[in-house]
Amino acid sequence: MWLTAAALGLAVIGQAEPAEASESAAAIASFAKEAAAYDIRLSTSPAEALQIMPAPLLKWSNPARNSEDGAVFLWLKDGRPEAIGSVFTYRRNKVNKKHEFHSLAMAPLSATFRGIQAWKAPTAGVTFAPVPDAPLPADSGRLRLIQLKSLARDFSASIETRLSGINELRLLSQPLHRYEPNTAEVQDGAIFSFAVGTDPEALLLLESRKHKGEWR
């Protein structure tokens, strides 16, 4: 099994919405509409458009911090996640909306939002390194999922703020997304979240990848 290093991120502030909207189904529909307005492409020749998953991976909230409320979306190529983003609202004098992204791609990518350049990641968003002492990937997807969950529990993450210092984040027991693209390079993978409440603050990406002709 292999582990990603850090990804690239972006935040874009959008228009304010009524305070009650973030607590309703209308807010989720609004989040999905804005996520779908992105055209994200790998910077290959020709550029390859990523496909958004229409339903959010997660609907989350963080009442402890500015009453944040949002949803997480994923963009794919051939079944593998290449970009992940969150659209959310927060209250600070008024209700504001923000977009944030991480590149999960092995190549540069760029994004336009309603025809305007909004994001450009000039390098690969992730690099991979072997997970120490990880077992060989199992033959069945069911057993590989057990392995992925077990490996995720070996990791921890924390967040530091000026007001509260260092606080450990909580690993959500179920992956945000599990995928088995079965391509030449990737056999299996999962994205795990370390959260405050259900707000994903850090992501862990584990994959079974081809290394020297074998899955690792």
HELIX and SHEET records of a PDB file:
HELIX    1   1 ALA A   19  GLU A   23  5                                   5    
HELIX    2   2 ALA A   25  ALA A   36  1                                  12    
HELIX    3   3 GLY A  141  ALA A  152  1                                  12    
SHEET    1   A 5 PHE A 128  PRO A 130  0                                        
SHEET    2   A 5 TRP A   2  THR A   4 -1                                        
SHEET    3   A 5 ASP A 199  HIS A 211 -1                                        
SHEET    4   A 5 VAL A 186  VAL A 196 -1                                        
SHEET    5   A 5 ARG A 170  LEU A 171 -1                                        
SHEET    1   B 4 PHE A 128  PRO A 130  0                                        
SHEET    2   B 4 TRP A   2  THR A   4 -1                                        
SHEET    3   B 4 ASP A 199  HIS A 211 -1                                        
SHEET    4   B 4 GLU A 214  TRP A 215 -1                                        
SHEET    1   C 5 PHE A 128  PRO A 130  0                                        
SHEET    2   C 5 TRP A   2  THR A   4 -1                                        
SHEET    3   C 5 ASP A 199  HIS A 211 -1                                        
SHEET    4   C 5 VAL A 186  VAL A 196 -1                                        
SHEET    5   C 5 HIS A 177  TYR A 179 -1                                        
SHEET    1   D 5 GLY A   9  ILE A  13  0                                        
SHEET    2   D 5 VAL A  95  SER A 103 -1                                        
SHEET    3   D 5 ARG A  80  ARG A  91 -1                                        
SHEET    4   D 5 GLU A  68  LYS A  77 -1                                        
SHEET    5   D 5 GLN A  51  ILE A  52 -1                                        
SHEET    1   E 5 GLY A   9  ILE A  13  0                                        
SHEET    2   E 5 VAL A  95  SER A 103 -1                                        
SHEET    3   E 5 ARG A  80  ARG A  91 -1                                        
SHEET    4   E 5 GLU A  68  LYS A  77 -1                                        
SHEET    5   E 5 LEU A  58  ASN A  62 -1                                        
SHEET    1   F 4 GLU A  48  ALA A  49  0                                        
SHEET    2   F 4 TYR A  38  LEU A  42 -1                                        
SHEET    3   F 4 LEU A 109  PHE A 113 -1                                        
SHEET    4   F 4 ILE A 116  ALA A 121 -1                                        
SHEET    1   G 2 SER A 158  THR A 161  0                                        
SHEET    2   G 2 GLY A 165  GLU A 168 -1                                        
END                                                                             
